[in-house]
Amino acid sequence: METKLYTITVFSENTVGLLNQITIIFTRRGLNIETLSVSPSALEGIHKFTITLFSTKDVVEKVVKQIDKRVDILKAYYNTDEDLVHQELALYKLATDKVLEHGSIEYLVRKYNIRVLEISNDCTVFLKAGHYAETQALFKELSEKIGVLQFIRSGRIAITRSKVERLSDMLSKVEKIRNLKSIEEQGIE
């Protein structure tokens, strides 16, 4: 079976120990998490975990179902890259004298579409937003031509291409069901 990169999105309240519960599911199946990012979502009080891994569709479906069964999880979904708008951030720290030997900083900014976060006598820090291949290609080129003192990449951040957050649709359906039950209960009394 063909493996590919999947992005799993998990919605939950901010509960202590939840990350451990989720990672145990991956560990027990022998799956390696490629990237992990957690932040508040657009919905107040709800956090969003964005997890990437290489796997088969069958295995990812099983993992998402298992995550979904956790009490503290509101909903879990999986997507392929085609379903998402996604980015990663990378920071590159280089020796300022080496950067200036290479050429102008403006040249690097234009060529690589990077932001300069800091310039001091000792070091220069660049920020690059992009897909993994872009941030990795820049790392490789800077390493070979200038020398990278430090490098760090964030986990993937992603949103779906759909108009609203998928969880919003689910919560809306739940609210409609509650309202219908409430109306039925009032009619019975």
GIZIFEN-V911300 format. One record per backbone hydrogen bond with DSSP energy under -0.5 kcal/mol. NH is the residue of the N-H (numbers start at 0). CO is the residue of the C=O. Records with the same first field share a line. If there is no record, write none. Layout:
NH=CO + CO
This chain:
3=54
5=52
6=78
7=5 + 50
8=76
9=48
10=74
11=46
12=71
14=12
17=14
20=16
21=17
22=18
23=19
24=20 + 21
25=21
26=22
27=23
28=24
29=26
30=25
32=30
33=31 + 51
34=51
36=49
38=47
40=45
43=41
45=42
46=11
47=38
48=9
49=36
50=7 + 48
51=34
52=5
54=3 + 52
59=55
60=56
61=57
62=58
63=59
64=60
65=61
66=62
67=63
68=64
69=66
72=69
73=10
74=10
76=8
78=6
82=79
83=80
84=158
85=83
86=156
87=129
89=127
90=151
91=125
92=149
93=91 + 123
94=146
95=121
98=94
99=95
100=96
101=97
102=98
107=103
108=104
109=105
110=106
111=107
112=108
113=108
114=126
116=114 + 124
117=124
119=122
123=93
124=117
125=91
126=114
127=89
129=87
133=130
134=130
135=131
136=132
137=133
138=134
139=135
140=136
141=137
142=138
143=139
144=140
145=141
146=141
148=92 + 146
149=92
151=90
153=88
156=86
158=84
160=82
167=164
168=164
169=165
170=166
171=167
172=168
173=169
174=170
175=171
176=172
177=173
178=174
179=175
180=176
181=177
182=178
183=179
184=180
185=181
186=182
187=183
188=184
